[in-house]
């Protein structure tokens, strides 16, 4: 009898432990109905061909156990096919070392870019970024989009910090925060 109770207790503890792991690994930052609708928002390409993907408009997933798997996703509408340079925009306190411990993965239409951001351009006095942060733009590579249509772009990085209110991002203690991804058309 004691053996059966002890075995049952172990199985319950194991199930509880697995539930905790699953809840932490699959923690979705979507908090309310308006956030759930973010996934249906389609980001439309600007007239000049640029596609700007801000973290506030992404569907974000946080992985508490392994933050390097934090993910942001956008649905985009491309009207002008071609090759696009991909820029990662970060807010950082240290422009010499952005502090990305793992490479950032960006996936679009089956293609993947995987590299560590280095801050190719530092933008001072950016109106949306307040001191002590600076804007650091990092060139990540390029994608070729062969036809107009709807696509899903996904970014995976430990620097994705999903926030309930985008105006509160400066209240956190991170040295670097991923802010957006910008696709710019390459001219021929």
C-alpha distance (Angstrom), angle and dihedral (degrees) to the residues before:
residue distance angle dihedral
X1 . . .
X2 3.80 . .
X3 3.82 89.8 .
X4 3.82 91.8 53.5
X5 3.83 92.7 49.0
X6 3.78 91.9 47.6
X7 3.83 91.1 48.2
X8 3.81 91.3 48.2
X9 3.81 90.6 49.7
X10 3.81 90.3 51.9
X11 3.80 91.6 50.4
X12 3.81 91.9 50.0
X13 3.80 90.7 49.1
X14 3.81 90.2 49.5
X15 3.81 92.1 50.1
X16 3.83 91.0 47.8
X17 3.82 90.7 48.8
X18 3.82 91.8 50.0
X19 3.80 90.9 49.4
X20 3.82 90.0 52.4
X21 3.80 92.0 50.0
X22 3.79 92.4 47.0
X23 3.82 92.2 48.2
X24 3.81 91.4 50.1
X25 3.80 95.1 45.0
X26 3.77 94.5 46.5
X27 3.78 97.9 39.2
X28 3.80 105.6 148.1
X29 3.77 114.5 -158.0
X30 3.76 92.6 -147.2
X31 3.80 102.9 118.2
X32 3.79 107.0 173.8
X33 3.78 142.5 13.1
X34 3.82 94.3 -85.4
X35 3.79 90.1 55.4
X36 3.80 90.7 49.0
X37 3.77 89.0 57.4
X38 3.82 91.6 56.5
X39 3.79 90.1 86.8
X40 3.78 90.0 62.9
X41 3.82 94.0 52.3
X42 3.77 111.3 105.7
X43 3.79 117.6 -151.7
X44 3.80 108.3 -140.3
X45 3.78 122.7 -147.2
X46 3.82 114.9 -107.3
X47 3.80 121.8 -117.0
X48 3.84 91.2 -102.3
X49 3.83 89.7 54.7
X50 3.82 96.4 -105.3
X51 3.79 119.9 137.1
X52 3.83 113.5 -157.8
X53 3.78 116.6 -166.9
X54 3.81 112.8 -171.1
X55 3.78 119.8 -165.9
X56 3.82 90.8 -126.0
X57 3.81 89.8 65.2
X58 3.82 94.9 47.5
X59 3.75 130.3 95.8
X60 3.80 101.8 -120.4
X61 3.76 130.9 -160.1
X62 3.81 121.5 -166.1
X63 3.76 123.4 -155.0
X64 3.79 107.5 -157.8
X65 3.79 93.7 -172.7
X66 3.82 95.8 49.3
X67 3.86 112.3 16.0
X68 3.82 90.8 -174.3
X69 3.83 84.4 77.7
X70 3.82 94.5 58.1
X71 3.79 106.9 132.7
X72 3.79 138.1 -158.8
X73 3.81 121.6 -170.1
X74 3.78 133.5 -169.3
X75 3.80 133.7 -176.9
X76 3.80 109.6 -138.4
X77 3.78 134.2 -170.7
X78 3.81 113.7 -145.0
X79 3.80 116.2 -162.5
X80 3.82 97.9 168.7
X81 3.81 114.8 52.7
X82 3.79 120.3 -152.3
X83 3.81 142.4 91.3
X84 3.80 117.4 -39.6
X85 3.80 130.0 -163.9
X86 3.80 111.2 -134.9
X87 3.80 119.1 -140.2
X88 3.78 125.4 -174.2
X89 3.82 113.7 -150.3
X90 3.81 116.7 -153.3
X91 3.78 134.7 177.2
X92 3.79 108.2 -137.0
X93 3.78 142.2 173.1
X94 3.83 92.5 -156.2
X95 3.81 113.6 51.1
X96 3.81 92.3 -177.6
X97 3.81 94.6 56.5
X98 3.79 118.7 24.6
X99 3.80 89.6 -170.9
X100 3.79 100.2 -133.0
X101 3.79 100.6 159.9
X102 3.81 93.5 -171.2
X103 3.80 130.7 36.4
X104 3.79 115.1 -94.8
X105 3.80 114.9 -118.3
X106 3.78 119.5 -148.5
X107 3.80 119.0 -176.3
X108 3.79 128.9 -170.3
X109 3.79 127.8 166.4
X110 3.81 94.5 -19.9
X111 3.82 94.3 -47.0
X112 3.80 121.3 112.2
X113 3.78 134.3 -158.9
X114 3.79 115.8 -166.6
X115 3.79 119.6 179.8
X116 3.79 142.6 125.5
X117 3.83 113.6 -103.5
X118 3.81 114.7 -119.9
X119 3.81 105.8 179.7
X120 3.82 103.6 -107.7
X121 3.82 92.2 179.8
X122 3.79 126.2 30.9
X123 3.80 114.4 -159.0
X124 3.79 116.5 -158.0
X125 3.80 123.6 -157.1
X126 3.80 95.2 16.4
X127 3.81 104.8 177.9
X128 3.82 94.4 -138.3
X129 3.81 94.9 49.0
X130 3.79 120.1 66.2
X131 3.79 130.5 -160.7
X132 3.02 134.0 -50.4
X133 3.82 85.5 35.5
X134 3.80 128.3 75.7
X135 3.77 129.4 -166.2
X136 3.81 114.9 -108.3
X137 3.82 119.0 -171.3
X138 3.80 114.8 -159.9
X139 3.80 123.3 -165.4
X140 3.80 107.2 -133.2
X141 3.82 103.9 176.5
X142 3.78 134.4 -92.6
X143 3.80 142.2 -74.1
X144 3.78 129.3 -151.6
X145 3.81 115.1 -140.3
X146 3.80 108.6 -167.8
X147 3.80 101.0 -170.4
X148 3.80 141.2 20.8
X149 3.79 115.9 -97.5
X150 3.77 147.3 91.2
X151 3.79 120.1 -46.5
X152 3.77 138.4 174.6
X153 3.80 118.9 -130.4
X154 3.79 119.5 -164.2
X155 3.81 130.0 -169.6
X156 3.81 122.6 -166.9
X157 3.82 118.4 -166.0
X158 3.79 142.7 130.2
X159 3.82 87.9 -124.8
X160 3.80 92.7 68.3
X161 3.77 104.0 108.1
X162 3.78 110.4 -176.7
X163 3.77 111.0 -153.1
X164 3.78 132.4 -170.4
X165 3.79 90.2 -137.9
X166 3.81 119.1 30.8
X167 3.81 91.4 -150.6
X168 3.81 91.1 64.3
X169 3.81 96.8 62.2
X170 3.80 91.3 101.2
X171 3.82 91.1 58.6
X172 3.79 93.3 69.0
X173 3.79 124.2 89.4
X174 3.82 99.7 -125.4
X175 3.82 117.6 127.2
X176 3.80 91.9 -146.9
X177 3.80 131.2 23.7
X178 3.78 126.7 -174.2
X179 3.82 106.4 -123.1
X180 3.80 107.4 174.6
X181 3.78 149.4 -27.3
X182 3.80 119.5 -123.1
X183 3.80 124.9 -164.1
X184 3.80 113.2 -160.7
X185 3.80 122.2 -171.6
X186 3.79 115.9 -115.9
X187 3.78 113.3 -127.0
X188 3.78 120.1 -136.0
